[in-house]
Amino acid sequence: MGFCWTGFFLPGLRAISEGLWRVWALQALWASLVTFFHDAAEDFQRHSHPGVSSFLSLCADLSAMALVLTMLCCGMFGKRWLVASLFKRGYVEHPSSASAA
């Protein structure tokens, strides 16, 4: 169970392909919030509201940090989540022929 690089670089795609819908929803939420807060901060900056703009920029930065943490979690635990979901579905681990010899 090593690091899951596809889970790190493509967490949403990996979550959808493995049926991890909660992980996908969390990743999509953070990505959407980053975009929303960033766009809102730019809009308020154009309309001369620097206090609101800086607060929204902070919210965008915090959402980006949460997105990166989600990516790290998907990388560290992606393979474990996949194996756990397979066992829930009834898959049974059989010894390989190489280890039996």
PyMOL CGO cylinders between C-alpha atoms (Angstrom):
from pymol import cmd
from pymol.cgo import CYLINDER

trace = [
    CYLINDER, 0.00, 0.00, 0.00, 2.10, 2.84, -1.27, 0.3, 1, 1, 1, 1, 1, 1,
    CYLINDER, 2.10, 2.84, -1.27, 1.29, 6.40, -2.23, 0.3, 1, 1, 1, 1, 1, 1,
    CYLINDER, 1.29, 6.40, -2.23, -1.51, 6.69, -4.82, 0.3, 1, 1, 1, 1, 1, 1,
    CYLINDER, -1.51, 6.69, -4.82, -0.17, 9.17, -7.37, 0.3, 1, 1, 1, 1, 1, 1,
    CYLINDER, -0.17, 9.17, -7.37, -3.34, 9.20, -9.46, 0.3, 1, 1, 1, 1, 1, 1,
    CYLINDER, -3.34, 9.20, -9.46, -5.28, 9.96, -6.30, 0.3, 1, 1, 1, 1, 1, 1,
    CYLINDER, -5.28, 9.96, -6.30, -2.97, 12.88, -5.62, 0.3, 1, 1, 1, 1, 1, 1,
    CYLINDER, -2.97, 12.88, -5.62, -2.83, 14.44, -9.08, 0.3, 1, 1, 1, 1, 1, 1,
    CYLINDER, -2.83, 14.44, -9.08, -6.39, 13.60, -10.19, 0.3, 1, 1, 1, 1, 1, 1,
    CYLINDER, -6.39, 13.60, -10.19, -8.42, 13.15, -7.00, 0.3, 1, 1, 1, 1, 1, 1,
    CYLINDER, -8.42, 13.15, -7.00, -11.81, 13.84, -8.57, 0.3, 1, 1, 1, 1, 1, 1,
    CYLINDER, -11.81, 13.84, -8.57, -11.28, 11.50, -11.50, 0.3, 1, 1, 1, 1, 1, 1,
    CYLINDER, -11.28, 11.50, -11.50, -9.86, 8.78, -9.28, 0.3, 1, 1, 1, 1, 1, 1,
    CYLINDER, -9.86, 8.78, -9.28, -12.76, 9.10, -6.83, 0.3, 1, 1, 1, 1, 1, 1,
    CYLINDER, -12.76, 9.10, -6.83, -15.36, 8.83, -9.61, 0.3, 1, 1, 1, 1, 1, 1,
    CYLINDER, -15.36, 8.83, -9.61, -13.65, 5.85, -11.22, 0.3, 1, 1, 1, 1, 1, 1,
    CYLINDER, -13.65, 5.85, -11.22, -13.53, 3.97, -7.92, 0.3, 1, 1, 1, 1, 1, 1,
    CYLINDER, -13.53, 3.97, -7.92, -17.02, 4.94, -6.77, 0.3, 1, 1, 1, 1, 1, 1,
    CYLINDER, -17.02, 4.94, -6.77, -15.82, 7.10, -3.86, 0.3, 1, 1, 1, 1, 1, 1,
    CYLINDER, -15.82, 7.10, -3.86, -18.61, 9.65, -4.17, 0.3, 1, 1, 1, 1, 1, 1,
    CYLINDER, -18.61, 9.65, -4.17, -18.04, 11.43, -0.86, 0.3, 1, 1, 1, 1, 1, 1,
    CYLINDER, -18.04, 11.43, -0.86, -14.40, 12.07, -1.72, 0.3, 1, 1, 1, 1, 1, 1,
    CYLINDER, -14.40, 12.07, -1.72, -15.43, 13.36, -5.15, 0.3, 1, 1, 1, 1, 1, 1,
    CYLINDER, -15.43, 13.36, -5.15, -18.05, 15.68, -3.62, 0.3, 1, 1, 1, 1, 1, 1,
    CYLINDER, -18.05, 15.68, -3.62, -15.55, 17.06, -1.10, 0.3, 1, 1, 1, 1, 1, 1,
    CYLINDER, -15.55, 17.06, -1.10, -12.94, 17.69, -3.79, 0.3, 1, 1, 1, 1, 1, 1,
    CYLINDER, -12.94, 17.69, -3.79, -15.49, 19.32, -6.10, 0.3, 1, 1, 1, 1, 1, 1,
    CYLINDER, -15.49, 19.32, -6.10, -16.74, 21.51, -3.24, 0.3, 1, 1, 1, 1, 1, 1,
    CYLINDER, -16.74, 21.51, -3.24, -13.27, 22.86, -2.44, 0.3, 1, 1, 1, 1, 1, 1,
    CYLINDER, -13.27, 22.86, -2.44, -12.47, 23.48, -6.11, 0.3, 1, 1, 1, 1, 1, 1,
    CYLINDER, -12.47, 23.48, -6.11, -15.76, 25.33, -6.58, 0.3, 1, 1, 1, 1, 1, 1,
    CYLINDER, -15.76, 25.33, -6.58, -15.23, 27.43, -3.47, 0.3, 1, 1, 1, 1, 1, 1,
    CYLINDER, -15.23, 27.43, -3.47, -11.75, 28.46, -4.62, 0.3, 1, 1, 1, 1, 1, 1,
    CYLINDER, -11.75, 28.46, -4.62, -13.17, 29.70, -7.91, 0.3, 1, 1, 1, 1, 1, 1,
    CYLINDER, -13.17, 29.70, -7.91, -16.18, 31.37, -6.30, 0.3, 1, 1, 1, 1, 1, 1,
    CYLINDER, -16.18, 31.37, -6.30, -14.22, 33.26, -3.64, 0.3, 1, 1, 1, 1, 1, 1,
    CYLINDER, -14.22, 33.26, -3.64, -11.49, 34.28, -6.07, 0.3, 1, 1, 1, 1, 1, 1,
    CYLINDER, -11.49, 34.28, -6.07, -13.98, 35.66, -8.60, 0.3, 1, 1, 1, 1, 1, 1,
    CYLINDER, -13.98, 35.66, -8.60, -15.94, 37.46, -5.87, 0.3, 1, 1, 1, 1, 1, 1,
    CYLINDER, -15.94, 37.46, -5.87, -12.73, 39.00, -4.48, 0.3, 1, 1, 1, 1, 1, 1,
    CYLINDER, -12.73, 39.00, -4.48, -11.80, 40.34, -7.92, 0.3, 1, 1, 1, 1, 1, 1,
    CYLINDER, -11.80, 40.34, -7.92, -15.30, 41.75, -8.37, 0.3, 1, 1, 1, 1, 1, 1,
    CYLINDER, -15.30, 41.75, -8.37, -15.23, 43.55, -5.01, 0.3, 1, 1, 1, 1, 1, 1,
    CYLINDER, -15.23, 43.55, -5.01, -11.72, 44.83, -5.73, 0.3, 1, 1, 1, 1, 1, 1,
    CYLINDER, -11.72, 44.83, -5.73, -12.97, 46.42, -8.96, 0.3, 1, 1, 1, 1, 1, 1,
    CYLINDER, -12.97, 46.42, -8.96, -15.80, 48.11, -7.05, 0.3, 1, 1, 1, 1, 1, 1,
    CYLINDER, -15.80, 48.11, -7.05, -13.41, 49.62, -4.47, 0.3, 1, 1, 1, 1, 1, 1,
    CYLINDER, -13.41, 49.62, -4.47, -14.22, 47.43, -1.48, 0.3, 1, 1, 1, 1, 1, 1,
    CYLINDER, -14.22, 47.43, -1.48, -10.72, 46.40, -0.33, 0.3, 1, 1, 1, 1, 1, 1,
    CYLINDER, -10.72, 46.40, -0.33, -11.80, 45.03, 3.07, 0.3, 1, 1, 1, 1, 1, 1,
    CYLINDER, -11.80, 45.03, 3.07, -14.34, 42.65, 1.60, 0.3, 1, 1, 1, 1, 1, 1,
    CYLINDER, -14.34, 42.65, 1.60, -11.95, 41.76, -1.19, 0.3, 1, 1, 1, 1, 1, 1,
    CYLINDER, -11.95, 41.76, -1.19, -9.16, 40.82, 1.21, 0.3, 1, 1, 1, 1, 1, 1,
    CYLINDER, -9.16, 40.82, 1.21, -11.55, 38.68, 3.29, 0.3, 1, 1, 1, 1, 1, 1,
    CYLINDER, -11.55, 38.68, 3.29, -12.75, 36.84, 0.19, 0.3, 1, 1, 1, 1, 1, 1,
    CYLINDER, -12.75, 36.84, 0.19, -9.14, 36.35, -0.93, 0.3, 1, 1, 1, 1, 1, 1,
    CYLINDER, -9.14, 36.35, -0.93, -8.43, 34.79, 2.46, 0.3, 1, 1, 1, 1, 1, 1,
    CYLINDER, -8.43, 34.79, 2.46, -11.42, 32.48, 2.01, 0.3, 1, 1, 1, 1, 1, 1,
    CYLINDER, -11.42, 32.48, 2.01, -10.12, 31.51, -1.44, 0.3, 1, 1, 1, 1, 1, 1,
    CYLINDER, -10.12, 31.51, -1.44, -6.69, 30.76, 0.03, 0.3, 1, 1, 1, 1, 1, 1,
    CYLINDER, -6.69, 30.76, 0.03, -8.19, 28.63, 2.82, 0.3, 1, 1, 1, 1, 1, 1,
    CYLINDER, -8.19, 28.63, 2.82, -10.29, 26.72, 0.29, 0.3, 1, 1, 1, 1, 1, 1,
    CYLINDER, -10.29, 26.72, 0.29, -7.18, 26.13, -1.82, 0.3, 1, 1, 1, 1, 1, 1,
    CYLINDER, -7.18, 26.13, -1.82, -5.36, 24.77, 1.24, 0.3, 1, 1, 1, 1, 1, 1,
    CYLINDER, -5.36, 24.77, 1.24, -8.29, 22.45, 1.95, 0.3, 1, 1, 1, 1, 1, 1,
    CYLINDER, -8.29, 22.45, 1.95, -8.15, 21.29, -1.69, 0.3, 1, 1, 1, 1, 1, 1,
    CYLINDER, -8.15, 21.29, -1.69, -4.44, 20.50, -1.37, 0.3, 1, 1, 1, 1, 1, 1,
    CYLINDER, -4.44, 20.50, -1.37, -5.11, 18.61, 1.89, 0.3, 1, 1, 1, 1, 1, 1,
    CYLINDER, -5.11, 18.61, 1.89, -7.81, 16.62, 0.11, 0.3, 1, 1, 1, 1, 1, 1,
    CYLINDER, -7.81, 16.62, 0.11, -5.31, 15.80, -2.63, 0.3, 1, 1, 1, 1, 1, 1,
    CYLINDER, -5.31, 15.80, -2.63, -2.79, 14.62, -0.03, 0.3, 1, 1, 1, 1, 1, 1,
    CYLINDER, -2.79, 14.62, -0.03, -5.41, 12.46, 1.71, 0.3, 1, 1, 1, 1, 1, 1,
    CYLINDER, -5.41, 12.46, 1.71, -6.42, 10.93, -1.62, 0.3, 1, 1, 1, 1, 1, 1,
    CYLINDER, -6.42, 10.93, -1.62, -2.76, 10.18, -2.32, 0.3, 1, 1, 1, 1, 1, 1,
    CYLINDER, -2.76, 10.18, -2.32, -2.05, 8.67, 1.08, 0.3, 1, 1, 1, 1, 1, 1,
    CYLINDER, -2.05, 8.67, 1.08, -5.28, 6.70, 1.54, 0.3, 1, 1, 1, 1, 1, 1,
    CYLINDER, -5.28, 6.70, 1.54, -6.52, 6.16, -2.02, 0.3, 1, 1, 1, 1, 1, 1,
    CYLINDER, -6.52, 6.16, -2.02, -5.36, 2.56, -2.31, 0.3, 1, 1, 1, 1, 1, 1,
    CYLINDER, -5.36, 2.56, -2.31, -6.63, 1.68, 1.17, 0.3, 1, 1, 1, 1, 1, 1,
    CYLINDER, -6.63, 1.68, 1.17, -10.07, 3.10, 0.35, 0.3, 1, 1, 1, 1, 1, 1,
    CYLINDER, -10.07, 3.10, 0.35, -10.16, 1.04, -2.84, 0.3, 1, 1, 1, 1, 1, 1,
    CYLINDER, -10.16, 1.04, -2.84, -9.23, -2.19, -1.06, 0.3, 1, 1, 1, 1, 1, 1,
    CYLINDER, -9.23, -2.19, -1.06, -11.76, -1.53, 1.70, 0.3, 1, 1, 1, 1, 1, 1,
    CYLINDER, -11.76, -1.53, 1.70, -14.53, -0.94, -0.85, 0.3, 1, 1, 1, 1, 1, 1,
    CYLINDER, -14.53, -0.94, -0.85, -13.61, -4.15, -2.66, 0.3, 1, 1, 1, 1, 1, 1,
    CYLINDER, -13.61, -4.15, -2.66, -13.79, -6.14, 0.57, 0.3, 1, 1, 1, 1, 1, 1,
    CYLINDER, -13.79, -6.14, 0.57, -17.20, -4.59, 1.32, 0.3, 1, 1, 1, 1, 1, 1,
    CYLINDER, -17.20, -4.59, 1.32, -18.40, -5.85, -2.06, 0.3, 1, 1, 1, 1, 1, 1,
    CYLINDER, -18.40, -5.85, -2.06, -17.36, -9.39, -1.21, 0.3, 1, 1, 1, 1, 1, 1,
    CYLINDER, -17.36, -9.39, -1.21, -13.98, -9.78, -2.86, 0.3, 1, 1, 1, 1, 1, 1,
    CYLINDER, -13.98, -9.78, -2.86, -11.73, -12.30, -1.16, 0.3, 1, 1, 1, 1, 1, 1,
    CYLINDER, -11.73, -12.30, -1.16, -7.95, -12.19, -1.22, 0.3, 1, 1, 1, 1, 1, 1,
    CYLINDER, -7.95, -12.19, -1.22, -6.37, -15.39, -2.55, 0.3, 1, 1, 1, 1, 1, 1,
    CYLINDER, -6.37, -15.39, -2.55, -2.69, -16.20, -2.09, 0.3, 1, 1, 1, 1, 1, 1,
    CYLINDER, -2.69, -16.20, -2.09, -0.74, -15.68, -5.30, 0.3, 1, 1, 1, 1, 1, 1,
    CYLINDER, -0.74, -15.68, -5.30, 1.12, -18.57, -6.91, 0.3, 1, 1, 1, 1, 1, 1,
    CYLINDER, 1.12, -18.57, -6.91, 4.46, -16.75, -6.45, 0.3, 1, 1, 1, 1, 1, 1,
    CYLINDER, 4.46, -16.75, -6.45, 4.08, -16.58, -2.66, 0.3, 1, 1, 1, 1, 1, 1,
    CYLINDER, 4.08, -16.58, -2.66, 2.98, -20.23, -2.43, 0.3, 1, 1, 1, 1, 1, 1,
    CYLINDER, 2.98, -20.23, -2.43, 6.22, -21.47, -3.99, 0.3, 1, 1, 1, 1, 1, 1,
]
cmd.load_cgo(trace, "trace")
